[in-house]
Amino acid sequence: MSLRTPLARVRHLGSAKDGTRHWWVQRVTALALIPLSLWFVISIIGVLGADHQAMVEWVGNPLTATLLVLLIAATFYHAALGLQVVIEDYVSDKVARIAVILFVQGLSFLLAVIGIISVLSILF
């Protein structure tokens, strides 16, 4: 028998103990991706047809590099969060679900790191 009220037992403890945080982070990354994606598309249109050297100079600009790093990080983090929800909904075997989620998160992290290092290598 517990002396805690039913409200005290469930407050901040959903089935996964962090479902609300996951939902909020996914929404925040989606909101961050709106201006970053618009900036990226407009910037790419602006340098359309440029040669290799012009693209290196464009990525080598500190503001451009910072925005590219933010875009890469937000994109892969948002994608990993979204894929995790899909996997949790459609993979019924618990061991397979955990394995696939870990694989997707690891692959997302690896690809984000590769993209960020690529931008930083051009910047520096």
Helices and strands as residue ranges (DSSP letters): H 6-10, H 19-46, H 52-60, H 62-90, H 94-123
